[in-house]
Amino acid sequence: MLKLKKLFAAALSICLSAASVITPVYAAAGDTFAVNGRTVKVGDYFQMGTYYGKPILWRCVDYDENGALILSDKIICLKAFDASGDNMSGSHGRGKLNTMFSSKVCYREFYGSCYWGDSNIRDWLNSEASAGSVVWSCGNPPDSEHCLNNANPYDQEAGFLTNFTSAERSAIKTVTQKLLLEGDEYSETFDPNYHKYNSNITNVMQNYDTAYSETATDRMFLIGIKQLYAVYTNLGGYYKAYPTTEAVNNSTLIDSDDLAPDKTWNYWLRDPNGKPEWDNSSSPRYVSFKPSVAGGVNFADSADVGTYGVRPAFYLDQTKAKLTSGSGSESDPFIINGASFVYGDADGDGKVTASDATLVLQKTLTGNIVLPLKNKTGDWLKYVDVDNDTNITASDASYILQKALKENFKLPL
C-alpha cells in the first residue's frame, strides 16, 4: 500500500498576485506499490528500451495522481528543445516581438519556441516514425541550419519510441498533465497570474497552483517543475543528472571539460521561463549543472540550444507492465516487459527440447559455442546452468535432455 505524505510548502508573498500556499502530495522514497504482483518502491530502478545501442536505465522518482513516474537515470542525448524557423503557423507566430529588428518578427523565429505543445522535442519523444519521417507539428524541423551553431540536429533521426519493442511501448501510459504557459500564449501583456520564475529548487513551486496553464497529453515527456520538485523532495540531489557515455560521445560542438559521464550537465524541463523582464518567449527552463548556484537550479535559455540534455520520463502502466526479472537495484534493475525465458531453453524459443540439450553439450565440449540465449539476455548463464554450479557442463545438458523427453521432469534449479 502506497503511503502518501503531504509536504506543505511555506506561503510565499508574490508580487502582483495573492500569495498562495502550495500543498502538493508526494510519495516518499521507499513507499511501495504493486506491478504485476511484484512489490516496487519509489527509488527502484528499471530497464527498458535502448538508445545509441545501449539499454536505458530508469528510476521511479514519485507516485502521484497519474501513478508511478519513471525518469531516465541519466541524460541520454543532447538536443535542442525547439529549433528556430520562419513557419509561423504554430507557436512561432505567437511569440514576443523582437524589438532589435525594425520589422515585427517574433523571437521564436530566431531562437525557437518555449511552448511544449508543438515543440520539436515533444514530437520526437512521442514518435514511432522511421528516420527522417517524424512530423514536426510547428512546421520547423530541428535541422542543422536551425539548431544553434548547427549542434546536434535530429530532423533525420527516427522517433524516440522506435527504440522500444511493442511490448515495452505498451507499458508506457498515456497521461494528461498540467502545462504552464508563458505569458505570450494567453496575452500580449503579462497578467498577474503568469507563473513566477525562481531559480532555487526549494522555491520553484511558487504560485504553481494558480498560474495560467493548459493541459498536454503525452506518452513520453520532459518533467515539469512540479515533477522536478517531487524528485528533489523524494530523492534529494538526484534531480541533477549525468550524461551517459554515449550521450557524450555522440554530441557535437561541445568544447567543455564539464561534459563528461562523471560530471553533472544541463537538461531541459518542459515548462517556460516565467520571467517577463527577459522580454522573449523562446526560453524553456532547464536544470543547470553549475554547482556554484545555491539550490541547484532551474534556469532558462533559448530553445534552439542543441547542447542541453534530454532526460525523458513516462508514467508506468501498471496494468500492462510485466517485470520479467531484476530486483530493482541500480546494478540489477527490474526489466520491464522484457522477453520471458525458460530455464533450460538455450535457443530462446520458449520450449525445452533436444536442441537445447545439444547446444549446451556443444558449449561444454568446445567452450566457444555462442549460445543463442546469450544474445538475448545479460543473465543468460542462469537459464542453462540448471544444476546451479555456476558452470555449463554435460550435467546441465543431461538434465535439459531429460526435461525435453519427459515434460514433468523437474530441473534441479
DRENDO-1510 file (C-alpha; in Angstrom, 1 decimal, always signed):
<recs>
REC; n; res; u; v; w
REC; 1; MET; +0.0; +0.0; +0.0 .
REC; 2; LEU; +1.4; +3.3; -1.0 .
REC; 3; LYS; +1.9; +5.6; +1.9 .
REC; 4; LEU; +1.3; +9.2; +0.8 .
REC; 5; LYS; +3.0; +12.0; +2.6 .
REC; 6; LYS; +1.8; +15.6; +2.4 .
REC; 7; LEU; +4.5; +18.2; +2.2 .
REC; 8; PHE; +3.4; +21.7; +2.9 .
REC; 9; ALA; +5.5; +24.5; +1.2 .
REC; 10; ALA; +5.6; +27.8; +3.0 .
REC; 11; ALA; +3.3; +30.5; +1.8 .
REC; 12; LEU; +5.2; +32.9; -0.5 .
REC; 13; SER; +4.5; +36.6; -0.9 .
REC; 14; ILE; +4.2; +37.1; -4.7 .
REC; 15; CYS; +4.0; +40.5; -6.3 .
REC; 16; LEU; +1.0; +41.3; -8.5 .
REC; 17; SER; -1.0; +38.4; -7.2 .
REC; 18; ALA; -2.3; +37.0; -3.9 .
REC; 19; ALA; +0.1; +34.7; -2.0 .
REC; 20; SER; -0.7; +31.0; -2.4 .
REC; 21; VAL; +0.1; +28.0; -0.3 .
REC; 22; ILE; +1.3; +25.0; -2.3 .
REC; 23; THR; +0.2; +21.7; -0.7 .
REC; 24; PRO; +1.3; +19.0; -3.2 .
REC; 25; VAL; +1.0; +15.4; -2.2 .
REC; 26; TYR; +4.1; +13.2; -3.0 .
REC; 27; ALA; +5.2; +9.7; -2.3 .
REC; 28; ALA; +8.4; +9.3; -0.4 .
REC; 29; ALA; +11.4; +7.2; -1.3 .
REC; 30; GLY; +10.7; +3.7; -0.1 .
REC; 31; ASP; +6.9; +3.9; -0.4 .
REC; 32; THR; +5.6; +0.8; -2.2 .
REC; 33; PHE; +3.1; -0.1; -4.9 .
REC; 34; ALA; +2.4; -3.2; -7.0 .
REC; 35; VAL; +3.3; -4.0; -10.6 .
REC; 36; ASN; +2.1; -7.4; -11.9 .
REC; 37; GLY; +2.2; -8.9; -8.5 .
REC; 38; ARG; +5.6; -7.6; -7.6 .
REC; 39; THR; +6.2; -5.0; -4.9 .
REC; 40; VAL; +8.0; -2.0; -6.2 .
REC; 41; LYS; +9.1; +1.2; -4.3 .
REC; 42; VAL; +9.8; +4.8; -5.1 .
REC; 43; GLY; +13.5; +4.8; -5.7 .
REC; 44; ASP; +13.7; +1.5; -7.6 .
REC; 45; TYR; +15.5; +1.2; -10.9 .
REC; 46; PHE; +14.1; -0.2; -14.2 .
REC; 47; GLN; +15.5; -1.1; -17.6 .
REC; 48; MET; +13.5; -0.7; -20.8 .
REC; 49; GLY; +14.3; +0.3; -24.3 .
REC; 50; THR; +17.7; +1.2; -25.9 .
REC; 51; TYR; +19.4; +4.3; -27.2 .
REC; 52; TYR; +22.6; +4.6; -29.0 .
REC; 53; GLY; +22.6; +0.8; -28.9 .
REC; 54; LYS; +22.7; +0.7; -25.1 .
REC; 55; PRO; +19.9; -0.3; -22.6 .
REC; 56; ILE; +18.2; +2.7; -21.0 .
REC; 57; LEU; +18.2; +2.8; -17.2 .
REC; 58; TRP; +15.2; +4.4; -15.5 .
REC; 59; ARG; +14.2; +5.1; -11.9 .
REC; 60; CYS; +10.8; +5.5; -10.2 .
REC; 61; VAL; +11.0; +9.1; -8.7 .
REC; 62; ASP; +7.5; +9.6; -7.5 .
REC; 63; TYR; +4.0; +8.1; -7.3 .
REC; 64; ASP; +1.3; +10.8; -7.9 .
REC; 65; GLU; -2.2; +11.1; -9.3 .
REC; 66; ASN; -1.1; +9.6; -12.6 .
REC; 67; GLY; +0.7; +6.6; -11.0 .
REC; 68; ALA; +4.4; +5.7; -11.0 .
REC; 69; LEU; +6.6; +8.4; -12.5 .
REC; 70; ILE; +9.6; +6.9; -14.2 .
REC; 71; LEU; +12.6; +9.2; -15.1 .
REC; 72; SER; +15.7; +8.3; -17.1 .
REC; 73; ASP; +18.5; +7.8; -14.7 .
REC; 74; LYS; +20.9; +9.8; -16.9 .
REC; 75; ILE; +20.8; +12.3; -19.7 .
REC; 76; ILE; +20.6; +10.1; -22.8 .
REC; 77; CYS; +21.4; +12.7; -25.5 .
REC; 78; LEU; +21.8; +16.4; -26.2 .
REC; 79; LYS; +19.2; +18.1; -28.4 .
REC; 80; ALA; +17.5; +21.4; -28.9 .
REC; 81; PHE; +14.1; +21.9; -27.2 .
REC; 82; ASP; +12.8; +23.5; -30.4 .
REC; 83; ALA; +14.6; +24.8; -33.5 .
REC; 84; SER; +14.3; +28.3; -34.9 .
REC; 85; GLY; +12.3; +28.7; -38.1 .
REC; 86; ASP; +10.0; +31.1; -40.0 .
REC; 87; ASN; +7.0; +28.8; -40.3 .
REC; 88; MET; +4.6; +30.9; -38.2 .
REC; 89; SER; +1.5; +28.7; -38.3 .
REC; 90; GLY; +2.1; +27.4; -34.8 .
REC; 91; SER; +3.6; +28.8; -31.7 .
REC; 92; HIS; +6.4; +30.5; -33.6 .
REC; 93; GLY; +3.8; +33.1; -34.7 .
REC; 94; ARG; +2.7; +33.9; -31.1 .
REC; 95; GLY; +5.9; +34.9; -29.5 .
REC; 96; LYS; +7.0; +38.3; -28.1 .
REC; 97; LEU; +8.1; +40.7; -30.8 .
REC; 98; ASN; +11.8; +41.1; -31.1 .
REC; 99; THR; +12.5; +44.9; -30.7 .
REC; 100; MET; +16.0; +44.6; -32.1 .
REC; 101; PHE; +14.6; +44.4; -35.6 .
REC; 102; SER; +12.6; +47.0; -37.4 .
REC; 103; SER; +10.1; +44.6; -38.8 .
REC; 104; LYS; +7.7; +42.9; -36.5 .
REC; 105; VAL; +9.2; +39.5; -36.1 .
REC; 106; CYS; +9.0; +37.2; -33.2 .
REC; 107; TYR; +11.8; +35.9; -31.0 .
REC; 108; ARG; +10.7; +32.4; -31.8 .
REC; 109; GLU; +11.5; +32.7; -35.4 .
REC; 110; PHE; +15.2; +33.2; -34.5 .
REC; 111; TYR; +15.5; +31.2; -31.3 .
REC; 112; GLY; +12.8; +28.6; -31.3 .
REC; 113; SER; +9.7; +28.3; -29.0 .
REC; 114; CYS; +9.4; +27.6; -25.3 .
REC; 115; TYR; +5.9; +26.2; -25.9 .
REC; 116; TRP; +5.9; +22.4; -25.2 .
REC; 117; GLY; +2.7; +21.9; -27.2 .
REC; 118; ASP; +4.3; +21.9; -30.6 .
REC; 119; SER; +7.9; +21.7; -29.7 .
REC; 120; ASN; +10.3; +19.6; -31.7 .
REC; 121; ILE; +11.5; +17.6; -28.6 .
REC; 122; ARG; +7.9; +16.7; -27.8 .
REC; 123; ASP; +7.2; +15.5; -31.3 .
REC; 124; TRP; +10.4; +13.4; -31.3 .
REC; 125; LEU; +9.9; +11.8; -27.9 .
REC; 126; ASN; +6.4; +10.7; -28.8 .
REC; 127; SER; +7.0; +9.5; -32.3 .
REC; 128; GLU; +7.3; +5.9; -33.7 .
REC; 129; ALA; +8.2; +7.2; -37.2 .
REC; 130; SER; +11.2; +6.0; -39.1 .
REC; 131; ALA; +14.3; +8.0; -39.7 .
REC; 132; GLY; +13.5; +11.3; -41.5 .
REC; 133; SER; +9.8; +10.8; -41.1 .
REC; 134; VAL; +8.9; +12.4; -37.8 .
REC; 135; VAL; +6.2; +15.0; -38.2 .
REC; 136; TRP; +7.2; +18.4; -36.8 .
REC; 137; SER; +3.9; +20.0; -35.7 .
REC; 138; CYS; +5.2; +23.6; -35.6 .
REC; 139; GLY; +6.4; +23.2; -39.2 .
REC; 140; ASN; +10.1; +23.9; -38.3 .
REC; 141; PRO; +12.3; +20.8; -38.3 .
REC; 142; PRO; +15.4; +20.6; -36.0 .
REC; 143; ASP; +17.9; +20.5; -38.8 .
REC; 144; SER; +21.5; +21.8; -38.6 .
REC; 145; GLU; +20.6; +25.2; -40.1 .
REC; 146; HIS; +18.1; +25.9; -37.3 .
REC; 147; CYS; +19.8; +24.4; -34.2 .
REC; 148; LEU; +22.1; +27.0; -32.6 .
REC; 149; ASN; +25.7; +26.6; -34.0 .
REC; 150; ASN; +24.5; +23.6; -36.0 .
REC; 151; ALA; +24.7; +21.5; -32.8 .
REC; 152; ASN; +23.1; +18.0; -32.6 .
REC; 153; PRO; +20.4; +18.3; -35.3 .
REC; 154; TYR; +17.8; +15.5; -35.2 .
REC; 155; ASP; +15.5; +16.1; -38.1 .
REC; 156; GLN; +16.7; +12.9; -39.8 .
REC; 157; GLU; +16.6; +10.7; -36.7 .
REC; 158; ALA; +13.9; +8.1; -36.1 .
REC; 159; GLY; +11.3; +8.8; -33.4 .
REC; 160; PHE; +12.4; +8.0; -29.9 .
REC; 161; LEU; +9.7; +5.4; -29.4 .
REC; 162; THR; +11.2; +3.3; -32.2 .
REC; 163; ASN; +13.9; +2.3; -29.6 .
REC; 164; PHE; +11.3; +0.2; -27.7 .
REC; 165; THR; +9.6; -3.1; -28.6 .
REC; 166; SER; +5.8; -3.1; -28.9 .
REC; 167; ALA; +5.6; -4.9; -25.6 .
REC; 168; GLU; +7.7; -2.2; -24.0 .
REC; 169; ARG; +5.7; +0.6; -25.5 .
REC; 170; SER; +2.5; -1.0; -24.1 .
REC; 171; ALA; +3.9; -0.3; -20.6 .
REC; 172; ILE; +4.0; +3.4; -21.2 .
REC; 173; LYS; +0.8; +5.1; -20.0 .
REC; 174; THR; -0.8; +8.0; -22.0 .
REC; 175; VAL; -1.5; +10.8; -19.5 .
REC; 176; THR; -2.9; +14.3; -19.5 .
REC; 177; GLN; -0.9; +16.8; -17.4 .
REC; 178; LYS; -0.8; +20.4; -16.5 .
REC; 179; LEU; +1.4; +22.6; -18.7 .
REC; 180; LEU; +2.4; +26.0; -17.5 .
REC; 181; LEU; +2.1; +28.8; -20.1 .
REC; 182; GLU; +4.5; +31.6; -20.9 .
REC; 183; GLY; +2.7; +34.9; -21.0 .
REC; 184; ASP; +2.5; +35.3; -24.7 .
REC; 185; GLU; +0.4; +32.1; -25.0 .
REC; 186; TYR; -2.6; +33.9; -23.5 .
REC; 187; SER; -2.0; +37.6; -23.5 .
REC; 188; GLU; +0.1; +40.3; -25.2 .
REC; 189; THR; +0.9; +41.7; -21.8 .
REC; 190; PHE; +1.8; +39.7; -18.7 .
REC; 191; ASP; -1.1; +39.1; -16.3 .
REC; 192; PRO; -0.6; +38.8; -12.5 .
REC; 193; ASN; -1.3; +35.1; -12.9 .
REC; 194; TYR; +1.8; +34.2; -15.0 .
REC; 195; HIS; +4.0; +31.7; -13.3 .
REC; 196; LYS; +6.7; +33.4; -11.3 .
REC; 197; TYR; +10.3; +32.4; -12.1 .
REC; 198; ASN; +12.6; +31.3; -9.3 .
REC; 199; SER; +15.9; +29.6; -9.9 .
REC; 200; ASN; +16.1; +28.0; -6.5 .
REC; 201; ILE; +14.9; +24.4; -6.3 .
REC; 202; THR; +13.2; +25.0; -3.0 .
REC; 203; ASN; +11.0; +27.8; -4.4 .
REC; 204; VAL; +10.1; +26.6; -7.9 .
REC; 205; MET; +6.5; +25.9; -6.9 .
REC; 206; GLN; +5.6; +29.4; -6.1 .
REC; 207; ASN; +2.1; +30.2; -7.4 .
REC; 208; TYR; +2.1; +27.0; -9.4 .
REC; 209; ASP; -1.5; +26.1; -8.5 .
REC; 210; THR; -3.0; +29.4; -9.7 .
REC; 211; ALA; -0.7; +30.2; -12.7 .
REC; 212; TYR; -2.2; +30.2; -16.2 .
REC; 213; SER; -1.9; +26.8; -17.8 .
REC; 214; GLU; -3.4; +24.3; -20.2 .
REC; 215; THR; -3.1; +20.5; -20.5 .
REC; 216; ALA; -1.0; +18.3; -22.7 .
REC; 217; THR; -1.5; +14.6; -23.4 .
REC; 218; ASP; +1.7; +12.5; -23.9 .
REC; 219; ARG; +3.3; +9.1; -23.5 .
REC; 220; MET; +6.9; +10.4; -23.2 .
REC; 221; PHE; +7.7; +13.8; -21.9 .
REC; 222; LEU; +10.2; +16.0; -20.1 .
REC; 223; ILE; +9.4; +16.6; -16.5 .
REC; 224; GLY; +8.0; +20.0; -15.4 .
REC; 225; ILE; +8.8; +22.0; -12.3 .
REC; 226; LYS; +6.2; +20.2; -10.2 .
REC; 227; GLN; +7.8; +16.8; -11.0 .
REC; 228; LEU; +11.3; +18.3; -10.6 .
REC; 229; TYR; +10.3; +19.4; -7.1 .
REC; 230; ALA; +9.0; +15.9; -6.4 .
REC; 231; VAL; +12.3; +14.4; -7.4 .
REC; 232; TYR; +14.1; +16.8; -5.1 .
REC; 233; THR; +11.6; +16.0; -2.3 .
REC; 234; ASN; +11.9; +12.3; -2.6 .
REC; 235; LEU; +15.4; +11.7; -3.7 .
REC; 236; GLY; +17.4; +14.8; -2.8 .
REC; 237; GLY; +20.2; +15.7; -5.3 .
REC; 238; TYR; +19.0; +13.1; -7.8 .
REC; 239; TYR; +17.3; +15.9; -9.7 .
REC; 240; LYS; +20.8; +16.8; -11.0 .
REC; 241; ALA; +21.8; +14.5; -13.9 .
REC; 242; TYR; +24.9; +13.0; -15.5 .
REC; 243; PRO; +25.1; +12.2; -19.2 .
REC; 244; THR; +25.7; +8.7; -20.5 .
REC; 245; THR; +29.0; +7.9; -22.1 .
REC; 246; GLU; +27.1; +7.5; -25.4 .
REC; 247; ALA; +25.5; +11.0; -25.0 .
REC; 248; VAL; +28.9; +12.5; -24.6 .
REC; 249; ASN; +30.5; +10.6; -27.5 .
REC; 250; ASN; +27.6; +11.3; -29.9 .
REC; 251; SER; +27.3; +15.0; -29.2 .
REC; 252; THR; +28.6; +17.8; -31.4 .
REC; 253; LEU; +30.1; +21.2; -30.9 .
REC; 254; ILE; +30.9; +20.8; -27.2 .
REC; 255; ASP; +34.2; +22.5; -26.2 .
REC; 256; SER; +34.0; +21.9; -22.5 .
REC; 257; ASP; +35.7; +19.6; -20.0 .
REC; 258; ASP; +32.5; +19.8; -18.0 .
REC; 259; LEU; +30.7; +17.5; -20.4 .
REC; 260; ALA; +31.7; +14.1; -19.1 .
REC; 261; PRO; +30.0; +10.9; -17.8 .
REC; 262; ASP; +31.2; +11.7; -14.2 .
REC; 263; LYS; +30.0; +15.3; -14.2 .
REC; 264; THR; +26.5; +16.8; -14.0 .
REC; 265; TRP; +25.2; +18.6; -17.1 .
REC; 266; ASN; +22.3; +20.8; -18.1 .
REC; 267; TYR; +19.0; +19.2; -19.1 .
REC; 268; TRP; +15.7; +20.6; -20.4 .
REC; 269; LEU; +12.4; +20.9; -18.5 .
REC; 270; ARG; +9.1; +21.3; -20.3 .
REC; 271; ASP; +7.9; +24.5; -18.6 .
REC; 272; PRO; +8.6; +28.0; -19.9 .
REC; 273; ASN; +10.8; +30.6; -18.2 .
REC; 274; GLY; +8.1; +32.7; -16.5 .
REC; 275; LYS; +10.4; +35.7; -16.3 .
REC; 276; PRO; +8.7; +38.7; -18.2 .
REC; 277; GLU; +11.6; +41.1; -17.9 .
REC; 278; TRP; +13.5; +38.9; -20.3 .
REC; 279; ASP; +11.1; +40.1; -23.0 .
REC; 280; ASN; +11.1; +36.9; -25.0 .
REC; 281; SER; +9.1; +33.7; -25.5 .
REC; 282; SER; +11.9; +31.4; -26.6 .
REC; 283; SER; +13.3; +30.2; -23.3 .
REC; 284; PRO; +12.2; +26.9; -21.8 .
REC; 285; ARG; +13.6; +26.1; -18.3 .
REC; 286; TYR; +16.5; +23.7; -17.7 .
REC; 287; VAL; +18.3; +22.3; -14.7 .
REC; 288; SER; +21.8; +23.7; -14.5 .
REC; 289; PHE; +24.9; +21.7; -13.8 .
REC; 290; LYS; +26.6; +24.7; -12.2 .
REC; 291; PRO; +27.5; +23.7; -8.6 .
REC; 292; SER; +28.2; +27.3; -7.6 .
REC; 293; VAL; +24.5; +28.3; -7.6 .
REC; 294; ALA; +22.7; +27.5; -4.3 .
REC; 295; GLY; +19.6; +25.3; -4.6 .
REC; 296; GLY; +20.6; +23.7; -7.7 .
REC; 297; VAL; +18.9; +25.4; -10.1 .
REC; 298; ASN; +16.4; +25.9; -12.5 .
REC; 299; PHE; +17.3; +28.4; -15.3 .
REC; 300; ALA; +16.1; +29.2; -18.8 .
REC; 301; ASP; +17.8; +29.5; -22.2 .
REC; 302; SER; +17.0; +29.8; -25.9 .
REC; 303; ALA; +15.1; +26.7; -27.1 .
REC; 304; ASP; +17.4; +26.2; -30.1 .
REC; 305; VAL; +20.4; +25.4; -27.9 .
REC; 306; GLY; +21.3; +21.9; -29.1 .
REC; 307; THR; +23.9; +21.2; -26.4 .
REC; 308; TYR; +21.5; +20.7; -23.4 .
REC; 309; GLY; +20.4; +17.3; -22.3 .
REC; 310; VAL; +17.3; +15.2; -22.7 .
REC; 311; ARG; +16.2; +13.2; -19.7 .
REC; 312; PRO; +12.8; +11.7; -20.8 .
REC; 313; ALA; +10.1; +10.5; -18.4 .
REC; 314; PHE; +6.9; +8.5; -18.6 .
REC; 315; TYR; +4.2; +7.0; -16.3 .
REC; 316; LEU; +4.2; +3.3; -15.9 .
REC; 317; ASP; +1.0; +1.5; -17.0 .
REC; 318; GLN; +0.8; -0.9; -14.1 .
REC; 319; THR; -1.9; -2.9; -15.8 .
REC; 320; LYS; +0.3; -3.8; -18.8 .
REC; 321; ALA; +3.8; -3.7; -17.3 .
REC; 322; LYS; +5.4; -7.0; -16.5 .
REC; 323; LEU; +8.6; -7.2; -14.6 .
REC; 324; THR; +10.3; -10.2; -16.1 .
REC; 325; SER; +13.5; -10.1; -14.0 .
REC; 326; GLY; +15.6; -8.0; -11.7 .
REC; 327; SER; +15.4; -6.8; -8.1 .
REC; 328; GLY; +15.1; -3.1; -8.6 .
REC; 329; SER; +18.6; -2.1; -7.6 .
REC; 330; GLU; +20.8; +0.1; -9.7 .
REC; 331; SER; +23.0; -2.9; -10.6 .
REC; 332; ASP; +20.1; -5.3; -11.0 .
REC; 333; PRO; +17.1; -3.2; -12.3 .
REC; 334; PHE; +13.7; -4.5; -12.9 .
REC; 335; ILE; +13.3; -5.4; -16.6 .
REC; 336; ILE; +10.0; -4.1; -17.9 .
REC; 337; ASN; +8.2; -6.2; -20.5 .
REC; 338; GLY; +11.5; -8.0; -21.4 .
REC; 339; ALA; +11.5; -11.4; -23.1 .
REC; 340; SER; +10.5; -14.2; -20.7 .
REC; 341; PHE; +13.0; -17.0; -20.7 .
REC; 342; VAL; +12.5; -20.6; -19.6 .
REC; 343; TYR; +15.2; -22.5; -17.6 .
REC; 344; GLY; +17.0; -24.9; -19.9 .
REC; 345; ASP; +15.8; -23.1; -23.1 .
REC; 346; ALA; +19.2; -22.3; -24.6 .
REC; 347; ASP; +17.9; -21.2; -28.0 .
REC; 348; GLY; +15.2; -18.9; -26.5 .
REC; 349; ASP; +12.3; -20.3; -28.4 .
REC; 350; GLY; +10.1; -20.7; -25.3 .
REC; 351; LYS; +10.4; -24.5; -25.2 .
REC; 352; VAL; +12.9; -27.0; -23.7 .
REC; 353; THR; +13.8; -29.5; -26.5 .
REC; 354; ALA; +16.6; -31.8; -27.5 .
REC; 355; SER; +18.0; -28.9; -29.5 .
REC; 356; ASP; +18.7; -27.0; -26.2 .
REC; 357; ALA; +20.5; -30.1; -24.8 .
REC; 358; THR; +22.6; -30.3; -27.9 .
REC; 359; LEU; +23.6; -26.6; -27.8 .
REC; 360; VAL; +24.6; -26.9; -24.1 .
REC; 361; LEU; +26.6; -30.1; -24.7 .
REC; 362; GLN; +28.4; -28.4; -27.6 .
REC; 363; LYS; +29.2; -25.4; -25.4 .
REC; 364; THR; +30.5; -27.9; -22.8 .
REC; 365; LEU; +32.8; -29.8; -25.3 .
REC; 366; THR; +34.1; -26.9; -27.3 .
REC; 367; GLY; +33.9; -23.9; -24.9 .
REC; 368; ASN; +33.5; -21.5; -27.8 .
REC; 369; ILE; +29.9; -22.0; -28.9 .
REC; 370; VAL; +27.9; -18.8; -28.5 .
REC; 371; LEU; +24.5; -19.9; -27.1 .
REC; 372; PRO; +21.6; -18.1; -28.8 .
REC; 373; LEU; +20.3; -17.2; -25.4 .
REC; 374; LYS; +23.5; -15.3; -24.7 .
REC; 375; ASN; +22.5; -12.8; -27.4 .
REC; 376; LYS; +19.1; -12.3; -25.8 .
REC; 377; THR; +19.7; -11.6; -22.2 .
REC; 378; GLY; +22.6; -10.4; -20.0 .
REC; 379; ASP; +21.9; -13.0; -17.3 .
REC; 380; TRP; +21.8; -16.0; -19.8 .
REC; 381; LEU; +24.0; -18.3; -17.6 .
REC; 382; LYS; +21.3; -19.0; -15.0 .
REC; 383; TYR; +18.9; -20.2; -17.7 .
REC; 384; VAL; +21.2; -23.0; -18.9 .
REC; 385; ASP; +23.2; -23.7; -15.7 .
REC; 386; VAL; +20.3; -25.8; -14.5 .
REC; 387; ASP; +22.2; -27.5; -11.7 .
REC; 388; ASN; +23.3; -24.1; -10.4 .
REC; 389; ASP; +27.0; -24.9; -10.0 .
REC; 390; THR; +28.0; -21.7; -11.9 .
REC; 391; ASN; +29.4; -23.8; -14.8 .
REC; 392; ILE; +28.0; -25.1; -18.1 .
REC; 393; THR; +28.7; -28.8; -18.1 .
REC; 394; ALA; +27.5; -32.1; -19.5 .
REC; 395; SER; +25.4; -32.4; -16.4 .
REC; 396; ASP; +23.3; -29.4; -17.5 .
REC; 397; ALA; +22.9; -30.9; -21.0 .
REC; 398; SER; +21.8; -34.2; -19.4 .
REC; 399; TYR; +19.2; -32.6; -17.2 .
REC; 400; ILE; +17.9; -30.5; -20.1 .
REC; 401; LEU; +17.6; -33.6; -22.3 .
REC; 402; GLN; +15.6; -35.4; -19.6 .
REC; 403; LYS; +13.3; -32.3; -19.4 .
REC; 404; ALA; +12.9; -32.4; -23.1 .
REC; 405; LEU; +12.0; -36.1; -23.1 .
REC; 406; LYS; +9.8; -36.0; -20.1 .
REC; 407; GLU; +7.7; -32.9; -19.7 .
REC; 408; ASN; +7.1; -33.3; -16.0 .
REC; 409; PHE; +10.7; -33.8; -15.2 .
REC; 410; LYS; +11.8; -31.1; -12.8 .
REC; 411; LEU; +15.2; -29.4; -13.4 .
REC; 412; PRO; +17.3; -29.2; -10.2 .
REC; 413; LEU; +17.2; -25.4; -10.4 .
</recs>
